[in-house]
Amino acid sequence: MATGKGSMGSRVIKNIFSTWGMYSTITAIRFFLTPFFIHKLGDSQYGIWVLILSLIGYMELLNLGLNTANVRYLSKYFELSDHKSANEIFNSGLFIFLILCVGTSLLILSIAPFLGSLFSFMDNRIYMVIFVIAGLNLALEFVFYAFSAILSAEQKFFEVNIITTIIFIARSIAAVILLLNGYQLMAIVLNQTFFNVVRGLTLSVYSLRSAPNLRIHLGSVRKNALVKIMNFSFYIFIINICKKINLSIWSIVIAIFMSPNAITFFAISNNLIIYLQNFILAISKVLIPRFSQLDAKDNEQKIQEYYLSFTRISLIIAIPVIFIFMFYGDSFIALWIGDEYAPVSGTILMILSIGALSQLSQSTTHSLLKATGKHKVLSFFTVLESASIFILSFFLIQTHGLVGLAYAYTIPLCIVNLTLIPIFTCRVYRIDLWEYYTKYLLKNVFSLIPVLLIYYLLKKDIVDSIPMFGFLAVMIIGVFFVSSYLFTLDLRERQRLNYLVKADRMGLG
């Protein structure tokens, strides 16, 4: 990889912008289709679908962080041209995923008959069948993980993003056609399963063609490779458990204490937060190999530079969107989904936005700690965070409803991400804590001053249509970016940002 001004390299630039392109396309499609799905399926059916996806999502924890381990070791052996070790890692990983596929399938079939007992509103055979199909789809996806790890190890994010985007568009078109013709949840889950299998098979074939020295041969499975994969993946597994709890425990808590309709109201706000998180995480995902390279060279100065710069850049992207969520979220939801959803979902979005901003401020930190082998401590922090969310959720939803559930998420996220993680990271990498808080976190907020002026001058009721909201959002984001560029970024960060823009214009993205 080149150094100097072009240190990120054309491959990294291409990966970042193609991932942004993929997330932008998928987010735009989901944005326009969410109200369509809600109105076609109804609040209750849509809420049940979200709950089923959440339940199935917990099964994904059986991945155990193995995919990350496979990527780490395949990358290493590809770089060393050690084809024998690469084959041992690949086939050992494939062997574990095959076991997980069978185990997950049996678990899904065992749980399905008891759905009606767990949730009375799901006491219908059709929901049991939908649950089984969605679960078997996930079980098969475990096998595909072994192949997708090859492409990740080769940093072929661009190619994966193109394939994923095309298949997602086709799947969405098929779903719309099905709903317009009167089909319901069963057709939706079958459609999703079909296209997920197509994507998995496509990526699997492509991965083997891109790595001709790899062969599927379970005779290459080795005990030492299995141990190596499992040892590395343990703390990633802990972190993934916590992430999954954070992402979907709310739907189960709501299903226990409230109705499936209430799931829809919370899901509307939560989905908007997830869309933003995915966009920011596109940066941190690509930074992991860069941090690993710097750590291998013991280049602490460069690690500090990248860490602080990209922490600020991530916040510059996130802050104006969070501002829009907090001050115009209810108006947007009214235009997007319907007036009846705005009061509750808008309030939830405002509260969740605060926690999301604190979490996004540490997205680069997560990449740094994983890439440099400090994820053991990170796993402890995420356990504390998730345990707090879990406990508070059960208490606050009973006293304050959905708003209380939103606070149950926000309070732990702010405490962990604004105190514990920054303090630990700054201590490990010898960064002045006061400078970190003032220069790289709080200083970004001052760029909101001209944005607040816009909010004060333009009354909220001016947002009376989606085009008007879009115009206002672009203006707020643009003004914030200009303000940040002029008054927040230092010279080196401006040069890096200029390089990113130049690379995009040259077609690298």
C-alpha positions as CSV (number, residue, x, y, z in Angstrom):
1,M,0.0,0.0,0.0
2,A,1.3,3.4,-0.9
3,T,2.4,5.8,1.8
4,G,2.3,9.6,2.2
5,K,-0.7,11.5,0.8
6,G,-2.1,8.5,-0.9
7,S,-1.5,6.3,2.1
8,M,-4.9,4.8,2.1
9,G,-4.4,3.5,-1.4
10,S,-6.9,3.2,-4.3
11,R,-8.2,-0.1,-3.0
12,V,-9.1,1.3,0.4
13,I,-10.7,4.4,-1.2
14,K,-12.7,2.2,-3.6
15,N,-13.9,0.0,-0.7
16,I,-15.0,3.0,1.3
17,F,-17.0,4.7,-1.4
18,S,-18.5,1.5,-2.8
19,T,-19.6,0.5,0.7
20,W,-21.2,4.0,1.1
21,G,-22.8,3.5,-2.3
22,M,-24.2,0.1,-1.3
23,Y,-25.6,1.4,2.0
24,S,-27.0,4.5,0.4
25,T,-28.8,2.4,-2.2
26,I,-30.1,-0.1,0.3
27,T,-31.1,2.6,2.7
28,A,-33.0,4.6,0.0
29,I,-34.9,1.5,-1.1
30,R,-35.8,0.6,2.5
31,F,-36.8,4.2,3.1
32,F,-39.3,4.2,0.3
33,L,-40.5,0.7,0.9
34,T,-41.0,0.8,4.7
35,P,-44.3,2.7,4.6
36,F,-45.4,0.5,1.7
37,F,-44.7,-2.6,3.7
38,I,-46.4,-1.3,6.9
39,H,-49.5,-0.3,5.1
40,K,-49.7,-3.5,3.0
41,L,-49.0,-5.8,5.9
42,G,-50.6,-3.7,8.7
43,D,-49.1,-2.7,12.0
44,S,-49.6,-6.2,13.6
45,Q,-48.2,-8.2,10.7
46,Y,-45.3,-5.9,10.2
47,G,-44.6,-6.0,14.0
48,I,-44.7,-9.8,14.0
49,W,-42.3,-9.9,11.0
50,V,-39.8,-7.6,12.9
51,L,-40.1,-9.9,15.9
52,I,-39.4,-13.0,13.9
53,L,-36.3,-11.4,12.3
54,S,-35.2,-10.4,15.8
55,L,-35.6,-13.9,17.2
56,I,-33.8,-15.4,14.2
57,G,-31.1,-12.7,14.5
58,Y,-30.1,-14.2,17.9
59,M,-29.3,-17.5,16.2
60,E,-26.6,-15.6,14.2
61,L,-24.7,-15.4,17.5
62,L,-23.8,-19.0,16.9
63,N,-21.3,-17.6,14.3
64,L,-19.2,-17.1,17.5
65,G,-17.1,-14.4,15.7
66,L,-15.6,-17.2,13.6
67,N,-15.9,-15.1,10.4
68,T,-13.7,-12.4,11.8
69,A,-11.1,-15.0,12.8
70,N,-11.1,-16.6,9.3
71,V,-10.6,-13.2,7.7
72,R,-7.7,-12.4,10.0
73,Y,-5.8,-15.6,9.3
74,L,-6.6,-15.9,5.6
75,S,-5.3,-12.3,5.1
76,K,-2.1,-13.2,6.9
77,Y,-1.5,-16.4,4.9
78,F,-2.5,-14.8,1.5
79,E,0.1,-12.1,2.2
80,L,2.8,-14.7,3.0
81,S,1.7,-16.9,0.0
82,D,1.4,-19.8,2.5
83,H,-1.2,-21.8,0.5
84,K,-1.0,-24.8,2.8
85,S,-1.9,-22.9,5.9
86,A,-4.6,-20.9,4.0
87,N,-6.3,-24.1,2.9
88,E,-6.1,-25.4,6.5
89,I,-7.8,-22.3,7.8
90,F,-10.4,-22.2,5.1
91,N,-11.4,-25.9,5.4
92,S,-11.3,-25.8,9.2
93,G,-13.6,-22.8,9.1
94,L,-15.9,-24.4,6.6
95,F,-16.0,-27.6,8.8
96,I,-17.1,-25.5,11.8
97,F,-19.7,-23.6,9.8
98,L,-21.2,-26.9,8.5
99,I,-21.6,-28.0,12.1
100,L,-23.2,-24.7,13.0
101,C,-25.6,-25.1,10.0
102,V,-26.8,-28.4,11.2
103,G,-27.0,-27.3,14.8
104,T,-28.9,-24.1,14.0
105,S,-31.4,-26.1,11.8
106,L,-32.1,-28.5,14.7
107,L,-32.5,-25.6,17.1
108,I,-34.9,-23.7,14.9
109,L,-37.1,-26.9,14.4
110,S,-37.0,-27.4,18.2
111,I,-38.1,-23.8,19.1
112,A,-40.8,-23.4,16.4
113,P,-43.6,-25.4,18.1
114,F,-43.3,-23.2,21.2
115,L,-43.7,-19.8,19.6
116,G,-47.4,-19.6,20.4
117,S,-46.6,-20.3,24.1
118,L,-43.9,-17.6,24.2
119,F,-46.1,-15.0,22.4
120,S,-49.8,-15.5,22.4
121,F,-50.4,-13.4,19.3
122,M,-48.2,-15.8,17.4
123,D,-50.3,-18.8,18.1
124,N,-50.8,-19.6,14.5
125,R,-49.2,-22.4,12.4
126,I,-48.4,-20.0,9.6
127,Y,-46.0,-18.0,11.9
128,M,-44.3,-21.2,12.9
129,V,-43.6,-22.1,9.3
130,I,-42.4,-18.5,8.5
131,F,-40.0,-18.8,11.6
132,V,-38.7,-22.2,10.3
133,I,-38.0,-20.9,6.8
134,A,-36.3,-17.8,8.0
135,G,-34.2,-19.9,10.4
136,L,-33.1,-22.4,7.8
137,N,-32.1,-19.5,5.6
138,L,-29.8,-18.3,8.4
139,A,-28.4,-21.8,8.9
140,L,-27.5,-22.0,5.3
141,E,-25.9,-18.6,5.4
142,F,-23.4,-19.9,8.0
143,V,-21.9,-22.1,5.2
144,F,-21.6,-19.1,2.9
145,Y,-19.6,-17.2,5.6
146,A,-16.7,-19.5,5.0
147,F,-16.5,-18.3,1.4
148,S,-17.2,-14.6,2.0
149,A,-14.3,-14.6,4.4
150,I,-12.0,-15.2,1.3
151,L,-13.2,-12.1,-0.4
152,S,-12.9,-10.0,2.8
153,A,-9.4,-11.3,3.3
154,E,-8.5,-10.2,-0.2
155,Q,-10.2,-6.8,0.5
156,K,-12.6,-7.3,-2.4
157,F,-15.3,-5.2,-0.7
158,F,-16.0,-3.4,-4.0
159,E,-17.0,-6.5,-5.8
160,V,-19.1,-7.8,-2.9
161,N,-20.9,-4.5,-2.6
162,I,-21.8,-4.5,-6.3
163,I,-23.2,-8.1,-6.1
164,T,-25.1,-7.4,-2.9
165,T,-26.6,-4.2,-4.3
166,I,-27.8,-5.8,-7.5
167,I,-29.4,-8.7,-5.7
168,F,-31.0,-6.5,-3.1
169,I,-32.6,-4.4,-5.8
170,A,-34.0,-7.5,-7.5
171,R,-35.3,-8.8,-4.1
172,S,-37.0,-5.5,-3.4
173,I,-38.7,-5.4,-6.8
174,A,-40.0,-9.0,-6.3
175,A,-41.3,-8.1,-2.8
176,V,-43.3,-5.1,-4.2
177,I,-44.8,-7.3,-6.9
178,L,-45.8,-9.9,-4.4
179,L,-47.5,-7.4,-2.0
180,L,-49.3,-5.6,-4.9
181,N,-50.8,-9.0,-5.9
182,G,-52.1,-9.6,-2.4
183,Y,-49.5,-12.0,-1.1
184,Q,-48.5,-11.6,2.6
185,L,-45.7,-12.7,5.0
186,M,-45.2,-16.2,3.7
187,A,-44.4,-14.8,0.2
188,I,-42.1,-12.2,1.7
189,V,-40.0,-14.7,3.6
190,L,-39.8,-17.1,0.7
191,N,-38.7,-14.2,-1.6
192,Q,-36.0,-13.1,0.9
193,T,-34.7,-16.7,1.3
194,F,-34.5,-17.2,-2.5
195,F,-32.4,-14.1,-3.1
196,N,-30.2,-14.7,0.0
197,V,-29.3,-18.1,-1.4
198,V,-28.6,-16.6,-4.8
199,R,-26.3,-14.1,-3.2
200,G,-24.5,-16.7,-1.2
201,L,-24.0,-19.0,-4.1
202,T,-22.8,-16.2,-6.3
203,L,-20.2,-15.0,-3.7
204,S,-19.1,-18.5,-3.0
205,V,-18.3,-19.3,-6.7
206,Y,-16.6,-15.9,-7.1
207,S,-14.5,-16.4,-4.0
208,L,-13.1,-19.7,-5.2
209,R,-12.3,-18.3,-8.6
210,S,-10.5,-15.4,-7.0
211,A,-8.4,-17.7,-4.9
212,P,-7.5,-20.5,-7.2
213,N,-5.0,-22.0,-4.7
214,L,-7.9,-22.8,-2.2
215,R,-9.6,-26.1,-2.5
216,I,-12.6,-27.5,-0.7
217,H,-11.1,-30.6,1.0
218,L,-12.2,-31.5,4.5
219,G,-9.1,-33.6,4.7
220,S,-7.2,-30.3,5.2
221,V,-9.0,-29.7,8.5
222,R,-6.4,-29.5,11.3
223,K,-6.8,-29.4,15.0
224,N,-4.3,-26.6,15.4
225,A,-6.2,-24.5,12.8
226,L,-9.5,-25.2,14.7
227,V,-7.9,-24.1,18.0
228,K,-6.4,-21.0,16.4
229,I,-9.8,-19.9,15.0
230,M,-11.7,-20.6,18.2
231,N,-9.1,-18.8,20.5
232,F,-9.2,-15.6,18.4
233,S,-13.0,-15.6,18.0
234,F,-13.9,-15.9,21.7
235,Y,-13.9,-12.2,22.5
236,I,-15.3,-11.2,19.2
237,F,-18.1,-13.6,20.1
238,I,-18.7,-11.7,23.3
239,I,-18.8,-8.4,21.5
240,N,-21.2,-9.8,18.9
241,I,-23.5,-11.1,21.6
242,C,-23.7,-7.6,23.1
243,K,-24.3,-6.0,19.7
244,K,-27.1,-8.4,19.0
245,I,-28.7,-7.7,22.4
246,N,-28.4,-3.9,21.7
247,L,-29.9,-4.3,18.2
248,S,-32.9,-6.5,19.0
249,I,-33.7,-6.9,22.7
250,W,-36.2,-4.1,22.4
251,S,-38.6,-6.1,20.2
252,I,-38.7,-9.0,22.6
253,V,-39.3,-6.7,25.6
254,I,-42.1,-4.9,23.8
255,A,-43.6,-8.2,22.8
256,I,-43.6,-9.3,26.4
257,F,-45.1,-6.2,28.0
258,M,-47.0,-4.6,25.1
259,S,-48.6,-5.4,21.7
260,P,-47.0,-6.2,18.3
261,N,-48.4,-2.9,17.1
262,A,-46.0,-1.1,19.5
263,I,-43.1,-2.9,17.9
264,T,-43.8,-1.0,14.7
265,F,-43.7,2.4,16.4
266,F,-40.3,1.6,17.9
267,A,-39.0,0.0,14.8
268,I,-39.6,3.1,12.7
269,S,-37.3,5.2,14.8
270,N,-34.7,2.4,15.4
271,N,-34.4,1.7,11.7
272,L,-33.5,5.3,11.0
273,I,-30.7,5.0,13.6
274,I,-29.5,1.8,12.1
275,Y,-29.3,3.3,8.6
276,L,-27.0,6.1,9.9
277,Q,-24.9,3.6,11.9
278,N,-24.3,1.4,8.8
279,F,-23.1,4.4,6.9
280,I,-20.6,5.4,9.5
281,L,-19.4,1.8,10.1
282,A,-18.4,1.7,6.4
283,I,-15.5,3.8,7.4
284,S,-14.4,1.9,10.5
285,K,-14.8,-1.5,8.7
286,V,-12.2,-0.4,6.0
287,L,-9.9,1.1,8.7
288,I,-9.3,-2.2,10.5
289,P,-6.6,-3.5,8.0
290,R,-4.9,-0.1,8.0
291,F,-4.7,-0.1,11.8
292,S,-3.4,-3.6,11.7
293,Q,-0.6,-2.6,9.4
294,L,0.4,0.4,11.6
295,D,0.4,-1.8,14.7
296,A,2.6,-4.4,13.0
297,K,5.2,-1.6,12.4
298,D,4.7,-0.2,16.0
299,N,3.9,3.1,14.4
300,E,2.1,4.6,17.4
301,Q,2.3,8.2,16.0
302,K,0.4,7.2,12.8
303,I,-2.1,5.2,14.9
304,Q,-2.8,8.3,17.0
305,E,-3.2,10.4,13.8
306,Y,-5.6,8.1,12.1
307,Y,-7.6,7.4,15.2
308,L,-8.1,11.1,16.1
309,S,-8.7,12.2,12.5
310,F,-11.3,9.6,11.7
311,T,-13.0,10.0,15.0
312,R,-13.6,13.6,14.0
313,I,-14.5,12.8,10.4
314,S,-17.1,10.2,11.6
315,L,-18.6,12.8,13.9
316,I,-18.7,15.4,11.1
317,I,-20.8,12.9,9.1
318,A,-23.0,11.9,12.0
319,I,-23.8,15.1,13.9
320,P,-25.9,16.9,11.3
321,V,-28.0,13.8,10.7
322,I,-28.5,13.4,14.4
323,F,-29.5,17.1,14.6
324,I,-32.1,16.5,11.9
325,F,-33.4,13.4,13.7
326,M,-33.8,15.3,16.9
327,F,-35.3,18.5,15.7
328,Y,-37.2,17.4,12.6
329,G,-37.7,13.7,13.2
330,D,-41.4,13.8,14.1
331,S,-42.2,15.9,11.0
332,F,-40.2,13.5,8.8
333,I,-42.0,10.5,10.2
334,A,-45.4,12.1,9.7
335,L,-44.5,12.7,6.0
336,W,-42.8,9.3,5.6
337,I,-45.1,6.9,7.4
338,G,-48.2,8.9,8.5
339,D,-49.3,11.5,11.0
340,E,-50.4,8.9,13.6
341,Y,-46.9,7.6,14.0
342,A,-45.2,11.0,14.5
343,P,-45.8,11.8,18.2
344,V,-44.6,8.5,19.6
345,S,-41.9,7.5,17.0
346,G,-40.7,11.1,16.9
347,T,-40.1,11.2,20.6
348,I,-38.4,7.8,20.5
349,L,-36.1,9.0,17.7
350,M,-35.1,12.1,19.6
351,I,-34.0,10.0,22.6
352,L,-32.3,7.3,20.7
353,S,-30.4,9.9,18.7
354,I,-28.5,11.0,21.7
355,G,-27.3,7.5,22.5
356,A,-26.5,6.8,18.9
357,L,-24.3,9.9,18.6
358,S,-22.3,8.8,21.7
359,Q,-21.9,5.3,20.2
360,L,-20.9,6.6,16.7
361,S,-18.2,8.8,18.4
362,Q,-16.4,5.5,19.2
363,S,-16.8,3.6,15.9
364,T,-13.2,4.3,15.0
365,T,-12.2,3.2,18.5
366,H,-13.8,-0.2,18.1
367,S,-11.9,-0.7,14.8
368,L,-8.6,0.3,16.5
369,L,-9.0,-2.0,19.5
370,K,-10.0,-5.0,17.3
371,A,-7.2,-4.4,14.8
372,T,-4.5,-4.1,17.5
373,G,-5.7,-7.1,19.7
374,K,-7.1,-5.0,22.5
375,H,-10.7,-6.3,22.0
376,K,-10.6,-8.2,25.3
377,V,-11.1,-5.0,27.2
378,L,-13.6,-3.8,24.6
379,S,-15.6,-7.0,25.2
380,F,-15.8,-6.2,28.9
381,F,-17.2,-2.7,28.2
382,T,-19.8,-4.0,25.7
383,V,-20.9,-6.6,28.3
384,L,-21.4,-3.9,30.8
385,E,-23.3,-1.8,28.3
386,S,-25.6,-4.5,27.1
387,A,-26.3,-5.8,30.7
388,S,-27.3,-2.3,31.7
389,I,-29.6,-1.9,28.6
390,F,-31.2,-5.3,29.3
391,I,-31.9,-4.5,33.0
392,L,-33.2,-1.0,32.4
393,S,-35.4,-2.1,29.5
394,F,-37.5,-4.4,31.7
395,F,-37.9,-1.7,34.4
396,L,-38.5,1.4,32.3
397,I,-40.9,0.0,29.8
398,Q,-43.2,-0.9,32.6
399,T,-43.2,2.6,34.1
400,H,-42.7,4.8,31.0
401,G,-43.7,2.6,28.0
402,L,-41.8,3.0,24.7
403,V,-40.2,6.3,25.8
404,G,-38.8,4.5,28.9
405,L,-37.4,1.8,26.6
406,A,-35.6,4.5,24.5
407,Y,-34.0,5.9,27.7
408,A,-32.9,2.4,28.7
409,Y,-30.8,2.3,25.5
410,T,-29.5,5.9,25.7
411,I,-28.3,6.1,29.3
412,P,-25.8,3.1,29.1
413,L,-24.6,4.0,25.6
414,C,-23.7,7.5,26.8
415,I,-22.0,6.4,30.0
416,V,-19.9,3.6,28.3
417,N,-19.0,5.4,25.1
418,L,-18.3,8.9,26.5
419,T,-16.3,7.8,29.6
420,L,-15.0,4.2,29.9
421,I,-14.0,3.5,26.3
422,P,-12.3,6.9,25.6
423,I,-10.4,6.8,28.9
424,F,-9.1,3.3,28.3
425,T,-8.1,4.0,24.7
426,C,-6.4,7.3,25.4
427,R,-4.4,5.7,28.2
428,V,-3.2,2.8,26.0
429,Y,-2.2,5.0,23.1
430,R,-0.8,7.9,25.2
431,I,-3.3,10.5,24.0
432,D,-4.1,13.4,26.3
433,L,-7.6,12.8,27.5
434,W,-8.5,16.5,27.9
435,E,-7.3,17.3,24.4
436,Y,-9.3,14.3,23.1
437,Y,-12.6,15.5,24.7
438,T,-12.2,19.2,23.9
439,K,-10.5,19.1,20.4
440,Y,-11.9,15.9,18.9
441,L,-15.3,15.5,20.5
442,L,-16.7,18.7,21.9
443,K,-15.2,21.0,19.2
444,N,-17.3,19.4,16.6
445,V,-20.5,20.7,18.3
446,F,-19.5,24.3,17.7
447,S,-20.0,23.8,14.0
448,L,-23.7,23.5,14.8
449,I,-24.0,27.2,15.5
450,P,-24.9,28.2,11.9
451,V,-27.2,25.2,11.8
452,L,-29.0,26.4,14.9
453,L,-29.4,29.8,13.2
454,I,-31.2,28.0,10.3
455,Y,-33.5,26.2,12.7
456,Y,-34.3,29.5,14.5
457,L,-35.0,31.4,11.3
458,L,-37.0,28.7,9.4
459,K,-40.0,27.6,11.4
460,K,-40.6,23.9,11.9
461,D,-43.9,23.9,10.0
462,I,-42.1,24.7,6.8
463,V,-41.5,21.0,6.4
464,D,-44.7,20.2,4.7
465,S,-43.5,17.7,2.0
466,I,-40.8,15.1,1.4
467,P,-39.0,17.4,-1.2
468,M,-39.1,20.3,1.2
469,F,-37.6,18.1,3.9
470,G,-35.0,16.8,1.5
471,F,-34.0,20.4,0.6
472,L,-33.8,21.4,4.3
473,A,-31.7,18.3,5.2
474,V,-29.3,19.0,2.3
475,M,-29.0,22.6,3.4
476,I,-28.3,21.7,7.1
477,I,-25.8,19.0,6.2
478,G,-24.1,21.3,3.7
479,V,-23.8,24.2,6.1
480,F,-22.5,22.0,8.8
481,F,-19.9,20.5,6.5
482,V,-18.6,23.9,5.4
483,S,-18.5,25.1,9.0
484,S,-16.6,22.0,10.0
485,Y,-14.2,22.3,7.1
486,L,-13.4,26.0,7.9
487,F,-13.3,25.9,11.7
488,T,-13.0,22.3,13.0
489,L,-10.6,20.4,10.8
490,D,-6.8,21.0,11.0
491,L,-4.6,21.3,7.9
492,R,-3.7,17.6,7.8
493,E,-7.3,16.5,8.1
494,R,-8.3,18.9,5.3
495,Q,-5.7,17.4,3.1
496,R,-6.9,13.9,3.8
497,L,-10.5,14.9,3.1
498,N,-9.5,16.6,-0.1
499,Y,-7.7,13.4,-1.1
500,L,-10.9,11.4,-0.5
501,V,-13.0,13.8,-2.6
502,K,-10.3,13.8,-5.4
503,A,-10.2,10.0,-5.4
504,D,-14.0,9.9,-5.7
505,R,-14.0,12.3,-8.7
506,M,-11.3,10.3,-10.4
507,G,-13.5,7.2,-10.2
508,L,-11.7,5.3,-7.5
509,G,-14.9,5.2,-5.5
